[in-house]
Amino acid sequence: MAALVRCPSLLYRPLRFFASMSRKFVQDPHKLLLIPGPIEVADEVLYANAHPSMSHMSPDFASAFGDCIRMTRDILYSKDAQPFLIAGSGTFGWDQVSANLVEPDEDVLVLNCGYFAEGFADCLHAYGAKVDQLTAVIGGTVKLSDIEAALKRKKYKLITVTHVDTSTAVLSNIKVVAELVRRVSPDTLIVLDAVCSVASEEIQMDAWGIDVVLTASQKGLGTPPGLSIVVVSQMALKVFENRSTPVRTYYASWKKWLPIMKAYERNAAAYFATPPVNLIYAYRASLTQITRGPVSLQDRFEAHKDTSRRFKKFAESLGFKSVPLTEDVSANGMTALYFPDGIIASDIVPSLLKKDVVVAGGIHSAIKDKYFRVGHMGVTAVNPERGDMDKISDALAETLKEAKASKL
Amino acid sequence: MAALVRCPSLLYRPLRFFASMSRKFVQDPHKLLLIPGPIEVADEVLYANAHPSMSHMSPDFASAFGDCIRMTRDILYSKDAQPFLIAGSGTFGWDQVSANLVEPDEDVLVLNCGYFAEGFADCLHAYGAKVDQLTAVIGGTVKLSDIEAALKRKKYKLITVTHVDTSTAVLSNIKVVAELVRRVSPDTLIVLDAVCSVASEEIQMDAWGIDVVLTASQKGLGTPPGLSIVVVSQMALKVFENRSTPVRTYYASWKKWLPIMKAYERNAAAYFATPPVNLIYAYRASLTQITRGPVSLQDRFEAHKDTSRRFKKFAESLGFKSVPLTEDVSANGMTALYFPDGIIASDIVPSLLKKDVVVAGGIHSAIKDKYFRVGHMGVTAVNPERGDMDKISDALAETLKEAKASKL
């Protein structure tokens, strides 16, 4: 207090000073969040989420929205795909695909590598699609030969691939699958559920011939949850425009949203439903870091690979076993680990929490209690100086030691 | 700078200090936002929106979500109605009602007092409902005798009422309409589009017999946009549970969300789709102010009435004319004003903006260029010490004077 009294002029200055300098915003101390989304978010992104209220029709907001559309396209290496940025969860992307691209009784093929493919299949079914599934063994991906046989057996309107299944940490090779589909069934639309992969795994939308990439804001994109992000190829948009039956949705209808997205990309405002204004500012702050920051997009993907390799190796050295069966089907933004023999979830997850590290339990029904999940996307992977991975590695080793000791 | 150098120990202290004291967060200077949503948001609400990332499955977040469900019910004076808090725009509430409560080819009646009833009708139609509309004259509400006649002519599954139509500032007397519907057609579900009225107009959901109240976070509820809030009576939930056809949506399905909402209300986490975590913390901060703050809910409604009466009177003294035809159909959270003779939108809206006051243009197609809209909800109405209404009143008077002078 003495110091304060000695220079009263400083008493109120700091807040004004803070208010004018986003970089000075420091988020509150908190437990380290290493689940596969939501992920740790940079201070400047949270600060943008605290942006003063703005009209969704204002030029300033329109240009922020336009920036988000353009940078979203950049991350997917696409020239002309159409992003749809709409208030909603990642799940809402499933509804957009099911309602806009599939007509009642059309056949769709779902490649199932875990929990999230089941959900997508349920959603497609709810909108009237006839759904066939090819289910991989747990920890593996669907055999290419099985996909080829299925595509030759039946004409599918679209095929869905979960890029990274958040329940198993299995990574599908979308480049190779897309090549196969284009060769065997060129008219089949290729839909990539990339909720747990955009900005942590490379996706070359145009070069690989992907028609839809659907994702959300709270994983590799390093933004709070609440924004559904769906990017649609011009070919898929044509298929949508040539539907023979009306779209049976309102809020998810691309017919309603397309003119809005086009207006915002021209930095002009248009209205269908009020967008999540603050979240768009936050998303722009994160996209700016990702696409214009010191780390290139390619180096970002490398950083995720490197972080993932080190952590998986370390965990295996402790006796944990990766759920994905081989390295080539292992996600780089998250890790799913079976507990060592004699160790159970309650030995690990709660005591990591006591060490201020938050991880996720298992959600794949068949192995639910046998494994847990760790997310390492965004700043956690790209900014090692934060020490996030050192913190969880040390905590995990100590936790396991304590668990073993308690069982002696 | 000298002062800073004299007490270096203070250099970094303020930020830590700030970070630990939400009340100390000061949002950036900005133009005064007086449109009918999004509205000006309190510093503590924006600060909560910058909450560090949290797991949507954490006990801390579950109890925040539970608080939001309970306080949402309190604002509507309901004992047991079921709130659904889902990432989305207010418009998404229309989809929830259309998809969950109406089955294909069922008859619904829409009371039309402006632009937003048109939208709700489009949405109901998209989901297969047979929609009849009773359209009021611009600035008026639908005659009770017309509603009674329509209800006697046909059996309607539900009737929709726009409480405050944001395009005209017309307020419907939902208490009286609900009484009429209950008397003439007791099985018809009463759906209130209260996007522009919750927390700025009184709504006694149980006492008045309203089945569904749908709203959004960014208006009277004083939170950034991105949260769809739909509250459903137990009677309406039973109607939903007794549907004879499956729900043709996934993300909007109450079947998926009901167990999640019930779990969160028990302060336990459950997963269907990732909720907008930060926005839930922000919503809780605002709900706490509204339901547990120094101003009672009843006084809050009075403050909105008082603010509205004064501003409308002042604007009329300047020569502007209210779009609503009489005071008893005038909203208390917003004002829609016809320009005086010889004055056009470009005389008023841009020069208010130059005076750092943001208002909204007209959106009702029939009178689009003849009027503009002002929002005065939440802190603007309840915290007069902010001086928001003085600022717009002075700016409006000056702007009009300048406009008239320029025409001489």
Interface residues (C-beta under 8 A of the other chain):
Chain A: A3 L4 R6 C7 S9 L10 P14 L15 R16 F17 F18 A19 S20 K24 F25 V26 Q27 D28 P29 H30 L33 I35 G37 P38 I39 E40 V41 L46 Y47 N49 A50 H51 P52 S53 M54 S55 H56 M57 S58 I86 A87 G88 S89 G90 T91 F92 W94 D95 S98 A99 D122 C123 A126 Y127 G128 A216 Q218 P224 P225 G226 L227 S228 P246 V247 R248 T249 Y250 Y251 A252 S253 Y271 F272 A273 T274 P275 P276 V277 N278 L279 V358 A360 I363
Chain B: A3 L4 R6 C7 S9 L10 P14 L15 R16 F17 F18 A19 S20 K24 F25 V26 Q27 D28 P29 H30 L33 I35 G37 P38 I39 E40 V41 L46 Y47 N49 A50 H51 P52 S53 M54 S55 H56 M57 S58 I86 A87 G88 S89 G90 T91 F92 W94 D95 S98 A99 D122 C123 A126 Y127 G128 A216 Q218 P224 P225 G226 L227 S228 P246 V247 R248 T249 Y250 Y251 A252 S253 Y271 F272 A273 T274 P275 P276 V277 N278 L279 V358 A360 I363
